[in-house]
Amino acid sequence: MPKSPFLAAFATVLAIASGCATEQQMLQQQQSTAMDAALQRGRFEMNCPTATAVVLSSDFIQPAIQGGPWLGVQGINRLEYTIGVEGCGSRTTLVVMCQQGSSTCFAANPRGNEPQPN
């Protein structure tokens, strides 16, 4: 019977862990917000209210600073999307950063990446 407490503890840990969202699930949950941010910026910069967007890639970025709770130093998890915006005869690529758990994102146009004609 010594294995019984171990199995109960293991089952408890699995039950708790299954309630947590995976990195891929977090990226999926935030993707529409990132797309909206990219579309707003792309449509403005291209002067094209009918522009459309597509996600080219996405990545879960862990904090650069991870001191642990005992040091009181914690970074933030970020979700990064590379989104292509196209319309009115031109297209551009934007990098969108979202903070995990936030409802806002920031769309940045990489330096030298001005909207290009198709």
N, C-alpha and C positions, 0 to 999 in steps of 0.2 A: 503493500500500500504506500510506500514512500513516493511513488510516481504520481499519485493522485493529486497532492497539492501542487506539484509542478505543472501537471496538465491543466489544472484549474487556473493557475496564474497565466500560463501560456494562452489559454482560450480568452482570458480577460484582456490581455494585451492585444490579441488579434481583433477582438471586438472593438476596442478603442481605436486601433489604427485604421480599421475599415471605415470609420466615420470621418476620417480626414481626407480632404481632396488631394488628388495627385497633382503634380506640376502640370501635366497635360490638361487636366480638368480645369485648373485655374486659368490656363491660357485660353481655353475654350470659353470660359465664363466671361472673360474680359475682352474677348475679340471684337464684339460688336461696338463697344465703347471706343476701342482703338480705331476701328474702321470709321466711326463717326468723326473722330478727331482728325484723321488723315483726309477724309472727304472735305471737311470744312476748310482746312488749310489749302488743300489742292485746288478746290473749286475757286477759292479767293485768288490764289497766286496765278492760276491759269485763266481767270476771268471766264469760267465755264461752269454754270450752274447745273449742267447735265452730266458732269464727269462721273465716272464710276471707279470703284476701287476693288483690288484683289490682294489678299494676303500672300506675300511671296515667301515669308518665313516667320517663325516665332521662336522665342527662347525665354527660359526662366533664368533670371540672373540673381544669384545669391549675393548677400551683402559682402562688401570687401572687408568690413570690420566685423569680426565675430569674437568678441571678448568673453562671451558667456555671461549668464545672469549674475554671477558673483562679482564681476568687474563693473557691471552697470554700463557696459558699452555694447550696443547692438546696432546693426545696420538694418536696412530695409530690403525686403525682397522686391525685385522689379520684374515686370513683364515687358519684353521687347518684341516689337513687331516691325517687320519691313513690309511696307505696303506700296503697291504700285497704283498710281492714279492716272486715268486716261480719259480724254475727252476733248472735243472741239479742235481736233487735229494735233494735239500735243499730249505728252505724257511725262510723268516724273515719278521718282521714288522717294518715299518719306520713311523716316525711322520714328516710330511711336513708342514712347516709354510710359508705362503705367505703374503706379505703386500698388503692390498687392493690398487688397482690401479697400482701395480708394475707388471712387466713382468717376475720377477724372484722369485724363491722359494728356501728354504733351507730344505734339507732332513736330519733328525737326526735319528740315530739309538739309541733307548733308552738304557741306561746303562744295561749291562748284557743280551742284546738281540742279541746275535750272531746268524748268520745263522745256522739253525738246519736241520739235515737230515730228509727227509720225513718218 
